């Protein structure tokens, strides 16, 4: 596995980056689909806490529809936007919209009240995309139907489609789009920051631990039927082609705020996140963006606390 700390020259980075990308996309089994015209219809619209909340239905592929919540604040044209990735909750996008009991994770409502356009979609297998025969986050049916890709790649493709919708809006300043997520949402936020240049700021809470030393590498702790990266699950630990520092490095120089709980955490090795951030920070420094990656730790467990929301708010205020 490549040691990022040994890269000493910016001249080396483009070639090394290409090699990391090839390994990363190979493990994802990610294959971009053909570009599709966006077909979107409004399903519902309400005024909530001074902002407009819309439920829309749109096409993800030729044969697949999904729905989303979009929050639109009153006021000026061309405002920044934030895509809000829900965590491993059965309620999916409704969590981000503030429609379930965990209001700390109501990111879409929260940021709309701050003046951002915000959006949340369901991950596959959840809420309106749930297979009635399976529990949420059970990916066994997915892999029966999709043998040449990974569930992580599917989530990435769906969130890219959500960015297409935001970029089509006349109200969105497309040079100021951010992404936030907690838990599995943090995982998705980081993938998007690494793979899509339209993301200009990312906040990821409790979204990963390094594969090395992680009993659940390629899967997700607490969800035994959720397989994210089969090729990583099949690797012996000493043979991982890359680790999370390499994914973070692919995001550079996009501003990334990593938030990690080091007490009562969901992940096996939460303190290893610091190693990943420190290694990736070498690439950020080479690119002249030393201040664009940060790691905030807390002891509140696998949750979002008021102080971590303050960190997230400040990050978006700074970079968007």
C-alpha positions, 0 to 999 in steps of 0.5 A: 500500500502506498505511503502518502508520507513518502511523496515529497514533490508536487510533480509526482502527485498527478501520476500517483493520483491516477494510480490511486484512482484506478485502484479506488474505482476498481474496488468500487466497480464504479461505471458511470452510466449514460447521461440521461435527461433529467425528468422531475416532477413536484409531488408536494410543497409546504411552508415549514419554519419559514422555508419551502419544503418540496418533495420531488420525484426524479429519474435516477436511471432509465428504469428507476425513480427516486424521491427527494426533499428539497428545502428552499429558503426565501430571499436572494437568487444564487445561494449555496446548496448543501446535499444532506446524506442520511445515516443508517436510519430506516427513515432515510431522507425523512431523517434529514428533513426533520420528519422523524424523532432525531432532530439533531440529524435534520440537516436539510431543515437546519441548513435551509434555515441558515439560508442554504438550499438543501436536499436529501434523497433515500439510499437504495433499500431504505424508505420508499426504495425499500424492498418489501421482503428485506430489512433496510440496508440488506444488500443481498437482493441488490447484489443478485441483480447487480453482479458487476458493481458495488453498493457503495458505487450505487450510492455514489451514482445516486448522490451524483444524480442529486447534484445534477438536480441541484445544478439545474436549479436557477437558485443554486450557485453551482460554485458553492455546493457542499455535502454533509453526512453522519455515519453511513451518510458521512461515508457517502459524503466522503465518497462524493467529495473524492469523486465529484469536483462539484463538491466545494466543501464536505463535512463527514461525521463518524463516516469511517475507520481505516480498513487496516484493523477494522473487522467490518472493512468493506461492510458496516458495523451493526448491519451484517447484511450491508455489504458496501465494498465486496472487493475490500471484504475479500482482501486479506488485511496486508493486501488492501490496495488503498485505505481511507487516507488515499480516499481523503487524498483524492478529495484534495484540495476540496475542504474536508472536515472529518468529525470522529467520536473516540468514545463509544464509537460505532467503528472498531478503530476510530483513533485510526482516523487521525492517521488517515487525516494526517497522511492525507494532509501531506497531499493537501499541503503539497497542493497549497491547501493545508488549512482545507482538511481538519479533524475534530474529535469528541466523546459523545459516541455515534451521534451528533452533538450541539458542539459538532454541529457548530463545527459543521456550521463554521466549516460551511460558513468558511468555505461556501 
